[in-house]
């Protein structure tokens, strides 16, 4: 019994150490967050179609993705690459905002590496690749957030 209690306390202690580190990584984007979901074996997922949209209000930056629609698998870690190019002669800082449709899909989305919630600075004429790494929990089908052939729309706005 004492061993189980010590083990539970150790797990809680590690969890509370990981959380501030993840907040730091998410805000700065300098490091890879630690997620226990990477180590937990999940049942095989189903395919979901994601519609990727970008709303760009800036004329000095191009922000693109390779495909407007991608198919991903739930319960697996997925990756989408975006390209950001500064076409100006000055350093540019952007902070993408992410929106999901349906809105309650966010309850089933776990992000490991996100473009959102952090500032990204690029030098003049520089082009960078930005990775959006995430997992969609298969429970999204059980909760009927999406049904059958429905899409999830992910929109980044800068």
N, C-alpha and C positions, 0 to 999 in steps of 0.2 A: 504493500500500500504506500509506503514512504517513497519507494522508487517511482511509482506512478505520479505521485504528487510532485516530486523533484523534476520529473520529466515534463509535466504540465507547466510548472513554473519556468523551466528552461525555455520551452517553446514560446510562452508568453513574453519572456524577456527578449528573446531573439526577434519576435514579431515587432515589439516596440522599438527595437534598435533599427530594424529594416525600414519602418514607416518614415522616420525623418529623412533617412538616406534617399528613399524614393521621392519624397517631396522635393528634396534638393535636386535630384536628377531631372525630375519633370520640369522644374522651373528653369533650370539652366540648360538642359539638353546636352550636358557634357559627358554624361555617363549612362550606362544601361541600368534601368531599374531592376530590382530583385522581386520576383513574384513567385509565390509558392505554387501558383497555377501551372507553371512550367514543369513542375516535378510531380504533379498529380495526374495519374493515368485516368483518362476519361473515355467513355464509350465512343464509338465511331459516330461522327456527326453526319449531318445532311448538307446538301449544297444549298446555298442562298445566293441570290443575285443581288449585287450591290451596284447602284447607279451612282457614279462619282460626278459631282458637279463642283465647279469653282466659280466663285463670284469675285472678280478682281476690279476694284475701283481705282487702282493705281495705273498710271500710264508709264511709270519708270521701271516696272517690274512685269515679267511674264511668269505665270504660275500655271503649270500644266501637269497632266498625268498621261500615261501612255494610252490607256483605254477608258472610254466613258462608262463601260459596263464590264464588271468582272464577276466571276463566280468564285465564291469562297466556301470553305467547309466549316460548319459549326464544330465546336469543341477542339479545334486545331488552331495553332498560332498562324495567322495570315499576315502577309506583308504587301503593302502597296507603295510604290515609289512615285514621288512627285518631283518635278524639276522646277527650280526657282532661278530666274536669271535677272540680274540687275543690268538694265540697258542704259543706265545713266552714268554720269561721270562723278557721282558722289556715292559715299557709303549709304546704304539703305537699311533700315530696320523695319521689319514687319512682325506682326503678331496675329497669326491665323486664328480664326474662330471656327469651331466645328458645330454643325447643326445636323441633327438626324431626323429622318421621317420614316416611319412614325416616331414621334417624340419619345414614347416610352420604350423604344428599342435601346435607349441608353442604359436601361436597367440590366441589359443582357450583354453589354459591350464592355470588355475589359481591355484597356489599352496598356501596352508595355512601352511603346515608343510612339509618342504622339507629337504632331505638329502644333497642337493646340496648347494654350496656356503657357507659352514661352515666346520670348522675343528671339527673332532670327536676324542677324546682321550679316549682310554680304557686301563685299567690296565692289567698286565700279567694274562693270563688264564681267563680273564673276558669275558662274553658273554652278549651282550645287544641287545634289540629289538629297531629298529628304524622305526618310522611311517612316511609314505609318504602320506599326506592328500592333496587332490586336487579336482578340479571341471573341467570338460570338458564342454565347452559351446556347446549347441546344434546347434549353427550356423555353426559348423564345417561341417555339412551335406549340408547346404545351399551354402557354399562357395566351395563345392565339393573338399575339402581337402581329405576326404575319401568318398568312395562310397559303398553303400550296405554292403557287407561282408568284406571290407578291415579292416586290423588291424592297430593299432598304436603301434609302437615299442618304448618302453622306455628302454634305456640302461644306467646303472650306471657304471662308470669306476673308479677303484681305482688303 
